[in-house]
Amino acid sequence: AETRGEEMIWGGANGERFLAEYLRCLSVMLFCARSYPSSSFQLMAADVLELAWSFRDAKSSEVRHAALSSLAMSCSFLPIDSISRNVATSLSRTSTQDDDKRCRDLASLILQNIER
């Protein structure tokens, strides 16, 4: 997240594609690690959530969708009370105002699950 603004790394179609795949990869790693008994699993889920959250407003819809997917995966392994109200507010806005239908739909699904 520290290099988030560096155009040399993340800019252009290749940088956006790489970032989207990186976020998806972290989600898969988190999913696969769920059955490993470790006290650090919750920490890993929180870290993935924090990283995904930092890309929620990316210019690229592919990156935003990957960030939302990572956010969803992280939320599924964290206690509901650990998910901030800011996340719910942002998801609500994304579910109605994002330019990309896939992002709107995914934000709506995540919001439905964390508000239960």
N, C-alpha and C positions, 0 to 999 in steps of 0.2 A: 504494500500500500504506500510505502514511502516514495516509490518511483512512479506513482500513478500519473503524475503530470508530465512525465518525460516523453515527448513526442517521438524521440529516436527509438525508444523501446516499444511503445504501445501504439504508435500512430500508424495510419494507413490500414489498408485491408488486411495485410499479413499480421500486423500487430494486434488488430482487433480479433482476428480469427485465433491467433495464438492465445490471447487472453481468455476468450470464450472457452476454448478447449482446456486451458489450465484450470479454470473454475469448475468445469464439468469433471475433470480428473480428480480434483479435490473432493467433489461430492461422491464420486465412486469410491475413493479411498475411505471416506468417512463411512459410507454404507458397508463396505467390506470389513471395516474395523469394529463394527457394532457388536460382533459376537466375541471379540477378544476381551477377556475380563481385565480391565485396567482402570485405575482411577483417573488416568489422564484422558480418557475418551471424552468426557464432558468438556474438558479444556480444549481439546481438538475441535469439537463441535462449535464451541464458542469462538474459537479463532477463525474457523471457516466462515461463521456467520459474520464476524467483524470484517473480514476481507471482502466477502460478497456485498455486504452493506456499503462498503466504500465505492463500489462500482454501480450502485443502483441508478445513478443518473448519467450513465455513460451515453455518449452520442450514438453509438452503434446499438441497434435493437438486438443484434446477436449477443453482444456483451451483456446488455440488460437482462435478456432472457436467461443467459447462463448464470448471471448473478442471482436472479430470482430462483433458479433451480437449486443453486447452492444454498441459498437462504432457506428454501423449503426443506432440504435435506437436513440442514443444521437444526431447524426448529423442531423437526420430528424427534430429535434426540435430546432436546433441552427441556427443562421444566418450563411450563407456560409462563410462570411468574418471572422468569429470568429474561423474557423477551420484552424489550422496552415498549412503552407506549408510542415512541417515535417510529418504531418499525411498523406498528399497526396503522398509524396515521399516514405514513409514506405509502404503505401498501394500498390503503384506501384511495389515495390520490392516483396511484399508478393504475389501479383497477378501473378507473373512470377516465383518466386523462392521457395515458400513454398513447403514442402514435401507432404502436404495434399491437395488433389484436392478440397475438400469442402472449405478450407481456401482460396485457390487461386481464386475459383469462387466467393466467397463472397467478397473478397477484390476487385475484378474486378467490381462487382456490386456497391459497395460503392463508388469506385473511379469514375465510370461513373456518379453517382448521384451528387457528390460534385464538379465535374468539369463542370457541365452544367451552 
